Amino acid sequence: MSLKGIGDKYGYHRVIEPKGVLPQTAWKIDNTMEIWDNEILVDVLTLNIDSASFTQIKQEAENDESKIAQIILDTVDKRGKQHNPITNSGGMFVGKVKKIGKALEGKVDIKVGDKIASLVSLSLTPLKIYSIKKVHIHTQQVDIEGEAVLFESGIWGKIPENIPEKVALAVLDVAGAAPQVAKLVNPGDLVAIFGATGKSGLLCCYEAKKRAGVNGKVIGIDLSQIGLKRLENLGFCDILIKANAQNPLELYNLFLEETEGELADVSFNMVNVENTEMSSILCTKDSGKIYFFSMATSFTKAALGAEAVGKDVDMIIGNGYTKGHANFTLSLLEESEKLRELFTELYG
């Protein structure tokens, strides 16, 4: 059944409170699964909770899968969407197209039954969960029975037939990261990647190594010994540093020691916990660039922190979308057999 009429292309007609804001900013949205004529209804199979959000939920639930499930159910019940009130972030989903509003018929390159991944955040997506089947703690994915609505402005990507569904979901969740590396890294650059062993970090290390070339260096920084060993085997980094990005002075001194006093031309912060802004700032040279992709980043801490230590750096707020980002990032798995094998091992 479809409600009569055309809704706002950005989904404003779904906002319940407060009025005057768009769905992502709203506290609560309408998750009625009767679509408007310019919406798409999807049967949701799996949620990929964004890393910062899942880490917070997991800590609150003390790693208990049933408690994690209940927190997610409570959030969606209260807000009409999976919008973590602590991290203010969401994630994405994969599902099968159930219905296309009549105003979009023939205007979108999908049909009923196609399997797609949402490329907009769950923090703005009307979602209804009927049951949670399984919580996958290590992959931050949650299998559900549910439905979701995509607005006319919403972006999505078809799941490639040659890539396992959960692998594609893991990659598409961070599809905006590696294309930014391609934009910002130049040959010969010293590149620092904080949170190098996570999904986005691995993809960025690969792309950074390719872009920096033989005269550049890629430095992977993470706290996970297992992850760093895995990254060492991949060969995407020239230098690996085991350090806690929440301890900026300690990390800064280790960085200088490993680079013989050099600071990064460009840094990428992928760390999924708060209070890591200063590590990125201290380890980046004056006139350098820092790309904050992590949803745990505080704009206030970054801006005032750089001012406090007298650092003239360009700080870029991570944008999960850039033109062609889905195809770009999926193509990395085709370029690199090592990368594909690892993502299949971890998320397949």
BAFI-327822 format. One line per field, with one value per residue (C-alpha): chain; x, y, z. Coordinates in pm, 1 decimal, padded with zeros to 6 digits, always signed. Example, Ala and Ser with C-alpha at 12.3 -4.5 7.8 and 13.67 -1.06 7.14 Angstrom:
2
unit <- [A,A] .
u <- [+01230.0,+01367.0] .
v <- [-00450.0,-00106.0] .
w <- [+00780.0,+00714.0] .
***
This chain:
348
unit <- [A,A,A,A,A,A,A,A,A,A,A,A,A,A,A,A,A,A,A,A,A,A,A,A,A,A,A,A,A,A,A,A,A,A,A,A,A,A,A,A,A,A,A,A,A,A,A,A,A,A,A,A,A,A,A,A,A,A,A,A,A,A,A,A,A,A,A,A,A,A,A,A,A,A,A,A,A,A,A,A,A,A,A,A,A,A,A,A,A,A,A,A,A,A,A,A,A,A,A,A,A,A,A,A,A,A,A,A,A,A,A,A,A,A,A,A,A,A,A,A,A,A,A,A,A,A,A,A,A,A,A,A,A,A,A,A,A,A,A,A,A,A,A,A,A,A,A,A,A,A,A,A,A,A,A,A,A,A,A,A,A,A,A,A,A,A,A,A,A,A,A,A,A,A,A,A,A,A,A,A,A,A,A,A,A,A,A,A,A,A,A,A,A,A,A,A,A,A,A,A,A,A,A,A,A,A,A,A,A,A,A,A,A,A,A,A,A,A,A,A,A,A,A,A,A,A,A,A,A,A,A,A,A,A,A,A,A,A,A,A,A,A,A,A,A,A,A,A,A,A,A,A,A,A,A,A,A,A,A,A,A,A,A,A,A,A,A,A,A,A,A,A,A,A,A,A,A,A,A,A,A,A,A,A,A,A,A,A,A,A,A,A,A,A,A,A,A,A,A,A,A,A,A,A,A,A,A,A,A,A,A,A,A,A,A,A,A,A,A,A,A,A,A,A,A,A,A,A,A,A,A,A,A,A,A,A,A,A,A,A,A,A,A,A,A,A,A,A] .
u <- [+00000.0,+00133.6,+00033.6,-00093.0,+00134.9,+00497.0,+00702.4,+00994.8,+01292.5,+01515.2,+01259.6,+01142.9,+00787.2,+00908.8,+01037.4,+00834.0,+01049.1,+01182.7,+01016.1,+01227.1,+01521.0,+01605.9,+01583.3,+01946.9,+01932.9,+01587.0,+01545.3,+01255.2,+01124.4,+00820.0,+00910.8,+00571.9,+00646.3,+00372.3,+00581.4,+00516.5,+00521.2,+00887.1,+01025.9,+01166.8,+01076.4,+01343.2,+01334.1,+01641.1,+01865.1,+02166.7,+02261.6,+02623.9,+02652.2,+02922.8,+03240.4,+03218.9,+02856.8,+02908.0,+03210.3,+03004.2,+02708.2,+02936.3,+03097.6,+02759.8,+02637.3,+02959.4,+03001.0,+02669.5,+02499.7,+02148.1,+02208.3,+02352.6,+02038.9,+01814.3,+01997.4,+01951.9,+01583.4,+01527.0,+01696.9,+01490.6,+01171.5,+01233.7,+01371.4,+01234.2,+01591.3,+01921.9,+02071.5,+02304.0,+02232.2,+02584.3,+02799.9,+02532.9,+02606.3,+02434.3,+02569.0,+02406.8,+02205.1,+02181.0,+01846.4,+01615.5,+01400.8,+01037.6,+00853.9,+00934.0,+00709.9,+00520.5,+00687.9,+01027.7,+00930.6,+01153.6,+01372.5,+01590.0,+01820.2,+01680.4,+01382.9,+01188.9,+01400.0,+01739.0,+01981.0,+02119.1,+02323.8,+02219.9,+02489.3,+02321.9,+02342.5,+02102.8,+02089.2,+01845.2,+01682.3,+01329.1,+01373.8,+01145.0,+01296.8,+01064.9,+01333.0,+01708.9,+01839.0,+02209.6,+02463.0,+02810.0,+03032.7,+03357.3,+03220.9,+02984.8,+02698.8,+02349.4,+02120.1,+01757.6,+01408.1,+01295.0,+01214.1,+01358.9,+01271.1,+01501.6,+01411.4,+01425.4,+01761.0,+01897.0,+02189.0,+02241.1,+02459.4,+02379.9,+02554.1,+02800.7,+02739.9,+03111.8,+03159.2,+03002.3,+02717.4,+02868.6,+03206.8,+03044.5,+02851.2,+03169.8,+03346.5,+03056.4,+03013.9,+03344.5,+03331.9,+03395.9,+03741.7,+03978.1,+03861.3,+03965.3,+04312.0,+04325.2,+04238.4,+04476.1,+04790.7,+05064.5,+05375.7,+05649.7,+05415.6,+05463.9,+05119.2,+04998.6,+04691.4,+04550.6,+04332.3,+04509.0,+04387.1,+04010.8,+03801.5,+03857.8,+04217.4,+04310.5,+04158.3,+04330.0,+04669.1,+04644.0,+04541.3,+04797.8,+05082.3,+04974.3,+04947.9,+05260.2,+05474.1,+05830.9,+05946.1,+05671.2,+05606.1,+05291.0,+05280.4,+05014.6,+04922.5,+04702.0,+04674.9,+04591.7,+04895.9,+04703.5,+04585.0,+04934.1,+05078.9,+04811.6,+04896.5,+05266.4,+05193.6,+04997.8,+05295.2,+05085.5,+05284.0,+05649.0,+05635.8,+05402.1,+05354.4,+05173.5,+05033.1,+04720.0,+04596.6,+04429.9,+04780.7,+04897.9,+05237.8,+05344.0,+05235.6,+05399.1,+05735.3,+05711.8,+05622.7,+05926.7,+06148.7,+06026.1,+06037.9,+06367.7,+06198.9,+05967.5,+05600.5,+05321.3,+05226.6,+04875.9,+04706.5,+04386.1,+04209.4,+03999.1,+04002.5,+03664.5,+03697.9,+03698.7,+03990.3,+04229.4,+04223.9,+04545.4,+04753.6,+04666.9,+04735.9,+05074.3,+05197.5,+05109.9,+05343.2,+05250.2,+05066.3,+04980.4,+04631.8,+04430.2,+04123.9,+03896.5,+03690.0,+03598.5,+03251.8,+03411.1,+03581.9,+03492.2,+03508.9,+03551.3,+03843.0,+04013.9,+03971.2,+04063.1,+04332.8,+04517.8,+04494.9,+04626.7,+04947.5,+04997.8,+04950.6,+04863.3,+04702.6,+04408.8,+04150.2,+03887.9,+03563.6,+03508.3,+03229.4,+03095.1,+02999.5,+03201.5,+03100.5,+03162.1,+03284.4,+03108.1,+03251.3,+03591.1,+03618.2,+03481.1,+03735.3,+04016.9,+03919.2,+03960.3,+04299.5,+04443.6,+04409.6,+04557.0,+04296.2,+04011.9,+04130.3,+04158.3,+03813.0,+03666.4,+03838.8,+03723.8,+03372.6,+03271.5] .
v <- [+00000.0,+00346.3,+00670.5,+00919.3,+01200.0,+01296.0,+01337.0,+01572.9,+01435.2,+01461.5,+01293.1,+01596.3,+01460.0,+01177.6,+01405.6,+01385.1,+01585.7,+01845.7,+02008.8,+02219.7,+01978.2,+01704.8,+01331.6,+01284.7,+01567.7,+01474.6,+01297.0,+01089.9,+01007.2,+00824.6,+00463.0,+00365.1,+00116.9,+00244.3,+00427.4,+00756.2,+00772.0,+00880.1,+00630.5,+00278.6,-00000.9,-00260.5,-00591.6,-00559.6,-00861.5,-00721.2,-00401.0,-00291.8,-00072.4,+00189.7,+00120.8,+00403.8,+00320.9,-00054.5,-00007.6,+00210.0,-00032.3,-00329.7,-00158.5,-00064.3,-00421.7,-00571.2,-00782.5,-00960.4,-01031.0,-01030.0,-00693.6,-00550.6,-00665.4,-00506.0,-00172.4,-00163.6,-00258.2,+00010.9,+00277.8,+00198.4,+00179.9,+00523.8,+00705.1,+00524.9,+00475.9,+00325.4,+00654.0,+00602.1,+00888.1,+00867.5,+00862.8,+01031.5,+00784.1,+00492.4,+00256.1,+00105.2,-00196.8,-00460.4,-00592.4,-00674.8,-00417.8,-00485.3,-00194.6,+00112.4,+00415.9,+00491.1,+00830.1,+00656.0,+00372.7,+00382.1,+00650.6,+00424.9,+00150.7,-00117.4,-00348.0,-00541.4,-00831.9,-00666.1,-00690.4,-00348.7,-00179.4,+00159.4,+00423.2,+00667.7,+00647.4,+00449.5,+00768.2,+00912.8,+00594.1,+00494.9,+00144.2,-00117.3,-00426.4,-00724.5,-00951.5,-00973.7,-01309.0,-01283.6,-01032.1,-01075.5,-00902.5,-00937.4,-00798.5,-00539.4,-00676.1,-00768.6,-01003.8,-00897.5,-00938.1,-00586.5,-00316.6,+00021.4,+00316.9,+00502.8,+00858.8,+00993.5,+01157.3,+00838.9,+00663.6,+00290.3,+00037.2,-00300.0,-00591.8,-00736.3,-01099.3,-01182.9,-01057.2,-01225.6,-01019.6,-00959.0,-00871.8,-00616.2,-00474.4,-00434.9,-00259.1,-00032.6,+00074.7,+00263.4,+00334.6,+00705.9,+00664.1,+00530.1,+00772.4,+01059.2,+00905.3,+00907.6,+01279.4,+01389.8,+01176.9,+01280.0,+01090.0,+01113.8,+01197.3,+01071.2,+00937.9,+00849.6,+00631.1,+00613.2,+00307.3,+00129.7,-00222.7,-00161.2,-00181.0,+00175.0,+00169.2,-00134.7,+00010.5,+00343.3,+00182.4,+00003.4,+00315.7,+00534.3,+00297.8,+00308.2,+00689.4,+00775.6,+00554.4,+00436.8,+00775.1,+00805.3,+00627.1,+00493.3,+00465.7,+00242.7,+00314.8,+00092.8,-00064.7,-00415.7,-00642.4,-00902.4,-00639.4,-00493.8,-00839.2,-00889.0,-00551.5,-00636.8,-00950.5,-00746.2,-00517.1,-00200.8,+00000.5,+00099.9,+00158.1,+00012.0,+00169.3,-00000.9,+00283.5,+00418.7,+00726.5,+00844.9,+00912.6,+01186.5,+01271.2,+00908.0,+00842.8,+01163.7,+01062.7,+00714.4,+00865.6,+01095.4,+00805.2,+00583.5,+00856.2,+01010.9,+01337.7,+01368.6,+01456.6,+01347.4,+01542.2,+01400.7,+01200.1,+00996.8,+00933.0,+00613.8,+00541.9,+00434.6,+00579.8,+00939.6,+01163.8,+01078.4,+01416.0,+01546.6,+01248.8,+01323.6,+01694.2,+01650.7,+01397.2,+01615.8,+01889.6,+02256.3,+02311.4,+01941.2,+01790.1,+01575.1,+01384.5,+01286.0,+00992.4,+00856.4,+00929.6,+00952.8,+01278.6,+01596.2,+01908.8,+02120.2,+01914.0,+01915.9,+02287.3,+02409.9,+02146.5,+02254.5,+02615.0,+02524.6,+02369.2,+02626.3,+02385.0,+02532.6,+02226.6,+02185.7,+01964.1,+01798.9,+01656.2,+01311.0,+01288.9,+00938.1,+01023.5,+01117.1,+01059.5,+00701.3,+00596.5,+00260.1,+00134.3,+00284.0,+00100.1,-00231.5,-00215.2,-00225.0,-00584.0,-00665.9,-00489.9,-00657.4,-01031.2,-00993.0,-00734.8,-00944.3,-01258.4,-01074.2,-00913.7,-01250.9,-01412.9,-01144.2,-01069.8,-01345.7] .
w <- [+00000.0,-00084.4,+00074.7,-00181.4,-00282.1,-00313.1,+00000.8,+00043.1,-00153.1,+00157.1,+00382.9,+00581.5,+00574.9,+00801.9,+01078.6,+01401.4,+01639.5,+01645.5,+01348.0,+01114.7,+01084.4,+00835.8,+00926.1,+01028.1,+01280.9,+01407.8,+01739.0,+01608.7,+01262.8,+01130.3,+01057.3,+00915.7,+00639.4,+00408.4,+00152.6,-00020.5,-00398.9,-00412.1,-00160.6,-00186.0,+00056.4,+00134.4,+00320.8,+00542.1,+00593.2,+00777.7,+00955.4,+00953.0,+01263.7,+01221.9,+01415.8,+01669.3,+01746.7,+01776.1,+02001.2,+02235.6,+02232.9,+02293.8,+02592.4,+02737.4,+02689.7,+02830.6,+02514.4,+02574.8,+02240.1,+02383.7,+02551.8,+02229.4,+02047.3,+02309.0,+02294.2,+01917.1,+01944.8,+02208.1,+01996.4,+01688.3,+01894.0,+02047.8,+01743.9,+01436.9,+01315.2,+01429.3,+01550.7,+01845.9,+02089.8,+02237.1,+01921.8,+01705.8,+01424.6,+01256.5,+00991.8,+00683.5,+00571.0,+00300.9,+00182.9,-00106.5,-00280.4,-00185.5,-00347.7,-00555.9,-00526.0,-00845.5,-00888.5,-00904.8,-01138.9,-01444.8,-01287.5,-01071.5,-01192.4,-00964.3,-00963.4,-00702.4,-00578.1,-00635.1,-00345.9,-00250.2,+00019.2,+00151.7,+00110.4,+00346.1,+00722.0,+00938.2,+01146.7,+00890.7,+00757.2,+00869.0,+01006.9,+01158.1,+01323.1,+01370.4,+01515.0,+01557.3,+01440.5,+01516.1,+01645.8,+01495.5,+01750.2,+01555.8,+01228.1,+01382.3,+01172.8,+01290.7,+01098.6,+01130.8,+00998.1,+00921.9,+00670.5,+00582.3,+00362.9,+00125.1,+00033.0,-00320.3,-00240.4,-00082.8,-00246.8,-00266.9,-00444.3,-00595.5,-00428.6,-00685.1,-00773.2,-00752.6,-00394.8,-00089.1,+00052.2,+00395.8,+00244.0,+00014.2,+00310.4,+00515.7,+00228.3,+00133.8,+00496.0,+00466.6,+00094.4,+00141.3,+00295.7,+00027.7,-00245.2,-00016.5,+00009.7,-00369.5,-00365.0,-00089.9,-00115.1,-00358.6,-00471.9,-00211.2,+00078.9,+00430.3,+00518.5,+00869.3,+00916.2,+01268.6,+01326.0,+01041.9,+01111.3,+01085.6,+00768.4,+00656.7,+00776.2,+00569.2,+00254.6,+00315.3,+00376.5,+00043.6,-00146.6,+00033.0,-00055.7,-00418.2,-00425.7,-00221.9,-00443.2,-00395.7,-00267.6,-00009.1,+00319.2,+00479.3,+00857.2,+01009.2,+01370.7,+01585.4,+01929.1,+01804.9,+01792.3,+01592.5,+01347.9,+01305.2,+01237.6,+00973.5,+00821.5,+00822.9,+00621.7,+00366.9,+00305.8,+00268.7,+00526.5,+00548.3,+00922.4,+01185.8,+01527.5,+01815.8,+02021.8,+02184.8,+01996.1,+02316.8,+02456.0,+02216.8,+02365.7,+02391.2,+02033.9,+01910.7,+02057.9,+01910.4,+01575.0,+01574.1,+01674.7,+01393.2,+01125.7,+01242.3,+01324.6,+01023.5,+01054.8,+00820.7,+00509.7,+00538.8,+00815.1,+00821.0,+01150.3,+01145.1,+01520.2,+01656.2,+02007.3,+02128.3,+02230.1,+01946.2,+01771.5,+01929.5,+01819.8,+01458.5,+01505.9,+01676.4,+01419.4,+01119.3,+01000.0,+00966.8,+00637.1,+00633.9,+00607.9,+00845.5,+00729.5,+01017.7,+00891.5,+01234.8,+01369.8,+01716.6,+01616.6,+01806.9,+01591.9,+01905.9,+02038.0,+01699.8,+01634.8,+01982.7,+02023.2,+01709.4,+01823.9,+02168.8,+02034.8,+01758.8,+01469.3,+01127.8,+00970.3,+00736.3,+00904.1,+00688.6,+00820.7,+00676.0,+00421.1,+00377.2,+00021.2,-00282.7,-00643.6,-00751.7,-00407.9,-00401.8,-00730.5,-00649.3,-00318.5,-00445.5,-00727.7,-00469.9,-00391.2,-00759.7,-00774.7,-00467.2,-00415.3,-00065.5,+00029.9,-00106.2,+00070.2,+00402.6,+00380.8,+00284.9,+00582.4,+00824.9,+00697.7,+00456.5] .
***
